């Protein structure tokens, strides 16, 4: 697939998007598995929308393959990793490009709301999928609340669950009790995760989304306030002068320590300053709290001042470029701060990161095992760049707490 009838950078991104779609189509495998990652369908819709106005929008082979592989259902409701909310997110976005998908999107949204109403999430010794933004109810709530065609009341059971988990100032309900034998996740055990993807900031995203939909009761606002207070108390200033957060929380309400010599290198959408600062800025908006808004903007400004590619993008490829831990996620957060907070310096860093990503587009698709996912892989990178370009509907960003 080659699409070159646009400006140079856009053409390069569209070529990379075409390579993602071609790679996905070429992957063999029968239908009947769990729901597919939403990335490929989102990218396909953006590519179609990039065509001339009024031109036909034929359904490409990648979309047909994606739909054919989504026949087995899902065991959970989250946005990523085969969750039903991700399926609904992608279908809803794509139905604006291909109206024939709209009935399926509406049916699946209703099923998602019904499944959320009947879910039995844990309230004690929780795991990530009991509350988080990536795999759990916070992301599901963001998808339901962010759909203007849906009923805001559909998220009420999730709001009640998250409000109960955040019922005390120490957020004890979010203290993780799973993963003792999991090498990658055991660091969470007995602690409250402080990243936006798997932690308290992601819960703030879900509650804030409900508030924007007019579906957050007073108890939900109180829970959101407890989350923001906890996050402010957890922050510290690192050795580069960047307002930072630990991966998991310290004791609540201890005084915010002074600057440390330690440099926090994991500053991304998923963990650290950028994602948390944005979640706090958005929470401040619905809480009508100028002090919190100023704190969030100052925190993000400290990241802009202290940012360095070699320090903050030092992960191995593809983490260096993905939405979760890399440049694509940073780009989207900086774009949000520039568009909506008018934060000085956010636009230039966004544009720099776009250049970083565009210089690596030829590395995005490398053989049959390349990660094509939205969260960590090639689909997320091209979706971020196409959204920055203004191509198509940006509402898919709501599942990541962005807009």
Number of C-alpha atoms within 10 A of each C-alpha: 12 12 17 14 11 12 8 10 16 19 15 20 24 26 20 25 31 20 21 28 25 16 18 21 17 12 12 9 10 11 15 13 15 17 26 26 24 30 27 26 26 25 30 23 26 25 24 20 21 17 15 10 7 7 9 12 14 9 14 14 14 22 20 12 19 20 16 17 18 19 15 13 16 18 11 21 27 29 31 26 20 22 25 28 34 28 28 28 29 22 26 27 24 27 17 15 23 18 12 12 15 17 13 15 21 17 11 19 25 17 15 25 24 14 14 23 14 10 15 10 17 14 16 14 15 20 22 23 19 24 30 30 33 28 25 27 32 37 31 33 33 29 31 31 29 23 19 10 11 17 14 21 16 21 30 19 18 24 26 15 19 28 23 17 22 24 19 14 15 19 19 17 20 28 25 24 17 16 16 14 9 11 8 9 14 14 15 24 20 17 18 23 26 26 26 31 27 25 27 29 32 32 33 31 31 34 31 29 29 28 22 16 20 12 20 23 16 10 15 24 20 16 25 31 19 19 25 22 17 23 21 19 19 22 22 20 21 20 15 20 19 25 25 28 26 17 20 19 22 18 12 16 14 10 11 12 12 9 14 13 10 10 15 21 19 21 23 26 29 29 26 25 28 28 28 33 31 27 25 27 24 24 27 22 14 15 17 11 13 12 10 21 21 14 17 25 21 16 25 29 22 18 23 19 12 16 18 13 12 9 14 21 21 14 15 9 13 18 17 21 28 29 30 25 24 28 28 32 27 28 30 26 28 26 25 20 26 18 13 10 16 13 18 14 15 23 18 14 18 23 15 15 23 21 13 17 25 18 12 10 19 14 13 24 21 12 8 12 9 16 20 23 21 26 25 22 24 30 30 27 33 31 29 26 24 21 20 17 13 11 18 19 16 17 17 23 18 20 29 28 29 19 16
